């Protein structure tokens, strides 16, 4: 492993230090009048590439950080890369330096990171965007025992929703291989499968599940929600950084973390305006729908450092118990290895 850069400033004479202080103070005064304070007002911005999914409404802090100037305020010039590939390909892009940072679902990242890709989790964006609903006419209620013998529709057998809810069904005594059947359908056709009687419940994420319920009012009852209960205060989308970038440029990695924390907090406090901003990036969704969706997610939850490490450890423990991670993988050691506190 390469050494962690301390990035100490070079020695300067007292006069030079005073000149630098006065210059920084003047820059701070200008910034304060604009309502923000750049972390590196005296230096050139660091150019970085950030990979994200423009189709994922829950990653709205990324365009918010661009539009509201949070990246620039933290000394960054960010080029966004709209990533449409698989999660392991995104992590490989980070590990090989094709992008310095990227945002994605912790549920899709845990297994590829176990394989040893050189990517560090340095921050997070929000919690909770996975839901599980049952079809009322199929006799599925909030009592999970009503799922026994039923078919659950998913968009992918390795989807975050399938993995997440399989883990929690197993915790509650459901044999997820024998008591229920998981069946794959295209995400936007899951409600068609319901109408045909081919599935009796759906495990998926928003906005797709939200739109399905909107098209079929009164058909479903919510069984599970990753923004409630024991996971109400736990991560969902996380910020990853290439290992080399995180180790050698912790200050710039920290700047990305700070910018996205500012953006996530803005979304939490201003979901309506955030929806209007994001609508430019995803004309597929109406602003009213985006406003409702953003208001329901936990954007105030965006841990880093030790809190992020502890939540990653908990996810790893769940995934190991479900057989997704190897039995030999120690959750604590794994979390210590794949997270990095760039803010300390």
C-alpha positions as CSV (number, residue, x, y, z in Angstrom):
1,X,0.0,0.0,0.0
2,X,1.3,3.4,-0.8
3,X,2.0,5.8,2.1
4,X,-0.7,8.3,3.0
5,X,0.3,11.8,2.0
6,X,0.6,14.2,4.9
7,X,0.7,17.1,2.4
8,X,2.5,19.5,4.8
9,X,3.1,23.1,3.4
10,X,6.7,24.0,2.7
11,X,8.5,26.2,5.3
12,X,8.1,30.0,4.8
13,X,9.6,33.0,6.4
14,X,7.4,35.0,8.9
15,X,7.0,37.8,6.3
16,X,5.9,35.4,3.6
17,X,3.5,33.8,5.9
18,X,2.0,37.1,6.8
19,X,1.6,38.0,3.1
20,X,0.0,34.7,2.5
21,X,-2.4,35.2,5.4
22,X,-3.4,38.6,4.3
23,X,-4.0,37.4,0.7
24,X,-6.1,34.5,2.0
25,X,-8.0,36.9,4.3
26,X,-8.8,39.2,1.4
27,X,-10.0,36.3,-0.7
28,X,-12.1,35.1,2.2
29,X,-13.7,38.5,2.4
30,X,-14.7,38.5,-1.2
31,X,-16.1,34.9,-0.8
32,X,-18.1,35.8,2.2
33,X,-20.0,38.4,0.3
34,X,-21.0,35.8,-2.1
35,X,-22.3,33.6,0.7
36,X,-19.5,30.9,0.7
37,X,-15.9,30.4,1.5
38,X,-13.6,28.5,-0.9
39,X,-11.2,26.1,0.8
40,X,-8.4,27.0,-1.6
41,X,-9.2,30.5,-2.9
42,X,-5.5,31.2,-3.5
43,X,-4.8,28.2,-5.7
44,X,-5.9,26.9,-9.1
45,X,-8.8,24.5,-9.0
46,X,-8.0,20.8,-9.2
47,X,-9.6,19.3,-12.3
48,X,-11.2,15.9,-11.5
49,X,-13.7,13.6,-13.2
50,X,-16.7,12.4,-11.3
51,X,-18.7,9.4,-12.5
52,X,-22.4,9.3,-11.7
53,X,-25.7,8.0,-13.2
54,X,-27.8,10.7,-14.6
55,X,-30.7,8.3,-14.6
56,X,-30.6,7.9,-10.9
57,X,-32.6,10.7,-9.3
58,X,-31.2,9.9,-5.9
59,X,-27.8,11.1,-7.0
60,X,-29.2,14.7,-7.4
61,X,-26.5,16.1,-5.0
62,X,-24.1,15.8,-7.9
63,X,-25.8,18.3,-10.2
64,X,-26.7,20.4,-7.2
65,X,-23.1,20.7,-6.3
66,X,-22.4,21.8,-9.9
67,X,-25.3,24.2,-10.2
68,X,-24.9,25.7,-6.7
69,X,-21.1,26.1,-7.1
70,X,-20.2,23.8,-4.2
71,X,-17.4,22.1,-6.2
72,X,-15.9,25.4,-7.2
73,X,-16.2,26.8,-3.7
74,X,-14.1,23.8,-2.5
75,X,-11.3,24.4,-5.1
76,X,-12.4,21.9,-7.7
77,X,-13.1,22.0,-11.4
78,X,-15.4,19.0,-11.9
79,X,-16.2,17.2,-15.2
80,X,-19.1,14.8,-14.8
81,X,-19.1,11.4,-16.6
82,X,-22.6,10.0,-17.0
83,X,-21.9,6.3,-16.3
84,X,-24.2,3.8,-17.8
85,X,-22.1,0.6,-17.3
86,X,-22.1,-1.9,-14.5
87,X,-21.0,-1.1,-10.9
88,X,-17.8,-3.3,-11.2
89,X,-16.8,-1.5,-14.4
90,X,-17.3,1.9,-12.6
91,X,-15.1,0.7,-9.7
92,X,-12.5,-0.5,-12.2
93,X,-12.5,3.0,-13.8
94,X,-11.9,4.5,-10.4
95,X,-9.1,2.0,-9.6
96,X,-7.3,2.7,-12.9
97,X,-7.6,6.5,-12.8
98,X,-10.1,7.0,-15.6
99,X,-12.2,8.9,-13.0
100,X,-11.0,10.2,-9.7
101,X,-14.3,9.8,-7.9
102,X,-17.7,8.2,-8.4
103,X,-21.1,7.8,-6.8
104,X,-23.1,4.6,-6.5
105,X,-25.1,2.2,-4.4
106,X,-23.3,0.5,-1.5
107,X,-25.3,-2.7,-2.2
108,X,-23.7,-3.0,-5.7
109,X,-20.2,-2.1,-4.5
110,X,-19.6,-4.4,-1.6
111,X,-19.0,-7.6,-3.6
112,X,-16.7,-6.1,-6.3
113,X,-14.7,-4.3,-3.5
114,X,-14.2,-7.7,-1.8
115,X,-12.4,-8.8,-5.0
116,X,-9.6,-6.3,-4.2
117,X,-10.2,-3.3,-6.5
118,X,-8.2,-0.3,-5.3
119,X,-11.1,2.0,-4.5
120,X,-11.7,3.7,-1.1
121,X,-15.1,4.8,0.2
122,X,-14.6,8.4,1.4
123,X,-18.1,9.8,1.8
124,X,-21.8,9.3,1.3
125,X,-24.7,11.1,-0.3
126,X,-27.9,9.8,1.3
127,X,-29.8,6.9,2.8
128,X,-32.8,4.9,1.8
129,X,-34.2,4.5,-1.8
130,X,-35.1,0.8,-1.9
131,X,-38.7,-0.4,-1.3
132,X,-40.6,-3.7,-1.2
133,X,-44.4,-3.8,-1.9
134,X,-46.9,-6.6,-2.0
135,X,-50.0,-7.0,-4.1
136,X,-53.1,-6.7,-2.0
137,X,-55.3,-9.0,-4.1
138,X,-52.6,-11.7,-3.8
139,X,-53.1,-11.7,-0.1
140,X,-49.7,-10.1,0.7
141,X,-49.7,-7.8,3.7
142,X,-47.2,-6.2,6.0
143,X,-47.0,-9.6,7.8
144,X,-44.0,-11.1,6.0
145,X,-45.3,-14.6,6.5
146,X,-47.9,-13.9,3.8
147,X,-45.0,-14.0,1.4
148,X,-44.5,-17.7,1.8
149,X,-45.2,-19.5,-1.5
150,X,-45.3,-16.2,-3.4
151,X,-43.3,-14.9,-6.4
152,X,-41.3,-11.7,-5.9
153,X,-40.6,-9.6,-9.1
154,X,-37.2,-8.0,-9.4
155,X,-35.3,-6.3,-12.3
156,X,-32.1,-8.2,-11.7
157,X,-31.2,-11.2,-9.4
158,X,-28.2,-9.1,-8.2
159,X,-30.1,-5.9,-7.9
160,X,-29.6,-3.8,-4.6
161,X,-33.3,-4.3,-3.8
162,X,-33.2,-8.0,-4.2
163,X,-30.1,-8.4,-2.1
164,X,-31.2,-5.9,0.6
165,X,-34.7,-7.4,1.1
166,X,-33.5,-11.0,0.8
167,X,-31.1,-10.3,3.7
168,X,-33.9,-8.9,5.9
169,X,-36.4,-11.6,5.0
170,X,-33.8,-14.2,6.0
171,X,-33.3,-12.3,9.3
172,X,-37.0,-12.7,10.0
173,X,-37.2,-16.5,9.4
174,X,-38.0,-16.6,5.6
175,X,-36.0,-19.1,3.6
176,X,-35.3,-16.9,0.6
177,X,-34.4,-19.9,-1.6
178,X,-37.4,-22.1,-0.7
179,X,-40.2,-20.1,0.9
180,X,-40.3,-17.5,-2.0
181,X,-39.4,-17.4,-5.7
182,X,-37.6,-14.5,-7.3
183,X,-38.5,-13.8,-10.9
184,X,-36.9,-11.3,-13.2
185,X,-38.8,-8.8,-15.5
186,X,-37.8,-5.6,-17.1
187,X,-38.1,-2.9,-14.5
188,X,-40.8,-0.9,-16.3
189,X,-42.9,-4.0,-16.9
190,X,-43.0,-5.3,-13.3
191,X,-46.6,-4.0,-12.9
192,X,-47.6,-5.8,-16.2
193,X,-46.4,-9.0,-14.6
194,X,-48.6,-8.1,-11.5
195,X,-51.6,-7.7,-13.8
196,X,-50.9,-11.1,-15.4
197,X,-50.7,-12.7,-12.0
198,X,-47.1,-13.8,-12.5
199,X,-45.7,-12.0,-9.5
200,X,-47.2,-11.2,-6.1
201,X,-44.7,-8.6,-4.8
202,X,-42.0,-6.2,-6.1
203,X,-38.6,-5.4,-4.7
204,X,-37.1,-2.4,-6.5
205,X,-35.9,1.1,-6.1
206,X,-37.4,4.5,-6.7
207,X,-38.3,6.2,-9.0
208,X,-39.4,3.1,-10.8
209,X,-41.5,1.7,-8.0
210,X,-43.0,5.1,-7.3
211,X,-44.1,5.4,-11.0
212,X,-45.5,1.8,-10.9
213,X,-47.6,2.7,-7.8
214,X,-48.7,6.0,-9.5
215,X,-49.9,4.0,-12.5
216,X,-51.7,1.5,-10.3
217,X,-53.2,3.3,-7.3
218,X,-54.4,1.2,-4.5
219,X,-52.9,-2.0,-5.8
220,X,-49.9,-2.3,-3.5
221,X,-49.1,-2.3,0.2
222,X,-45.6,-1.4,1.4
223,X,-43.7,-4.2,3.2
224,X,-40.3,-2.8,3.5
225,X,-38.4,0.5,3.0
226,X,-34.7,1.1,3.4
227,X,-35.4,4.6,4.6
228,X,-37.3,3.3,7.7
229,X,-36.7,1.1,10.7
230,X,-33.2,-0.1,11.5
231,X,-31.8,1.3,8.2
232,X,-33.4,4.7,8.6
233,X,-30.0,6.2,9.6
234,X,-27.8,4.2,7.3
235,X,-26.1,4.8,4.0
236,X,-27.4,4.0,0.5
237,X,-25.4,5.9,-2.1
238,X,-21.7,6.3,-1.3
239,X,-18.8,8.3,-2.7
240,X,-15.8,6.2,-3.9
241,X,-12.4,7.5,-4.9
242,X,-9.6,5.8,-6.7
243,X,-7.1,4.5,-4.2
244,X,-4.1,6.3,-5.6
245,X,-6.1,9.6,-5.7
246,X,-7.4,9.2,-2.2
247,X,-4.0,8.4,-0.7
248,X,-1.9,10.9,-2.6
249,X,-4.4,13.8,-2.7
250,X,-6.5,13.5,0.5
251,X,-7.1,17.2,0.5
252,X,-8.8,17.1,-2.9
253,X,-10.7,14.0,-2.0
254,X,-11.9,15.8,1.1
255,X,-13.0,18.7,-1.0
256,X,-15.2,16.4,-3.0
257,X,-16.7,15.0,0.2
258,X,-17.4,18.5,1.6
259,X,-19.0,19.7,-1.7
260,X,-21.3,16.7,-1.8
261,X,-22.2,17.1,1.9
262,X,-23.1,20.7,1.2
263,X,-25.2,19.6,-1.7
264,X,-26.9,16.7,0.1
265,X,-27.8,19.1,2.9
266,X,-29.2,21.6,0.4
267,X,-31.4,18.8,-1.1
268,X,-32.7,17.9,2.4
269,X,-33.6,21.5,3.1
270,X,-34.8,22.4,-0.4
271,X,-36.3,19.4,-2.1
272,X,-38.6,21.4,-4.3
273,X,-35.8,23.6,-5.8
274,X,-33.5,20.6,-6.1
275,X,-36.2,18.9,-8.1
276,X,-36.4,21.8,-10.5
277,X,-32.7,21.9,-10.9
278,X,-32.5,18.1,-11.5
279,X,-35.4,18.2,-14.0
280,X,-33.0,19.6,-16.6
281,X,-30.9,16.4,-16.4
282,X,-33.8,14.0,-16.5
283,X,-36.7,15.2,-18.6
284,X,-38.3,11.7,-18.2
285,X,-39.7,12.7,-14.8
286,X,-42.2,15.5,-13.9
287,X,-41.0,18.0,-11.4
288,X,-43.9,17.2,-9.0
289,X,-42.9,13.6,-8.9
290,X,-39.2,14.5,-8.3
291,X,-40.2,16.8,-5.5
292,X,-42.1,14.0,-3.7
293,X,-39.3,11.5,-4.2
294,X,-36.6,13.8,-3.0
295,X,-38.6,14.8,0.1
296,X,-38.8,11.1,1.2
297,X,-35.1,10.3,1.0
298,X,-32.8,10.8,3.9
299,X,-30.4,13.4,2.5
300,X,-29.5,14.6,5.9
301,X,-27.7,11.3,6.4
302,X,-24.3,11.5,4.8
303,X,-21.6,10.1,7.2
304,X,-17.9,10.0,6.6
305,X,-14.9,8.9,8.6
306,X,-15.6,6.5,11.5
307,X,-19.4,6.6,11.1
308,X,-19.1,5.6,7.4
309,X,-16.7,2.8,8.3
310,X,-19.1,1.5,10.9
311,X,-22.0,1.5,8.5
312,X,-19.9,-0.3,5.8
313,X,-19.0,-2.9,8.5
314,X,-22.7,-3.5,9.2
315,X,-23.5,-3.9,5.5
316,X,-20.6,-6.3,5.1
317,X,-21.8,-8.4,8.1
318,X,-25.3,-8.6,6.5
319,X,-23.9,-9.5,3.1
320,X,-21.6,-12.2,4.6
321,X,-24.5,-13.7,6.6
322,X,-26.5,-13.9,3.4
323,X,-23.7,-15.6,1.5
324,X,-23.0,-12.7,-0.8
325,X,-19.5,-12.1,0.7
326,X,-17.2,-15.0,1.6
327,X,-17.5,-16.5,5.0
328,X,-13.8,-15.8,5.4
329,X,-14.3,-12.1,5.0
330,X,-14.1,-10.3,8.4
331,X,-16.6,-7.3,8.3
332,X,-14.5,-5.1,10.5
333,X,-11.2,-5.7,8.7
334,X,-13.0,-5.3,5.3
335,X,-14.6,-2.0,6.4
336,X,-11.2,-0.7,7.7
337,X,-9.6,-1.6,4.4
338,X,-12.1,-0.1,1.9
339,X,-12.9,3.1,3.8
340,X,-10.6,6.1,4.2
341,X,-11.1,9.1,6.4
342,X,-9.9,12.0,4.2
343,X,-11.4,14.7,6.5
344,X,-9.2,14.0,9.6
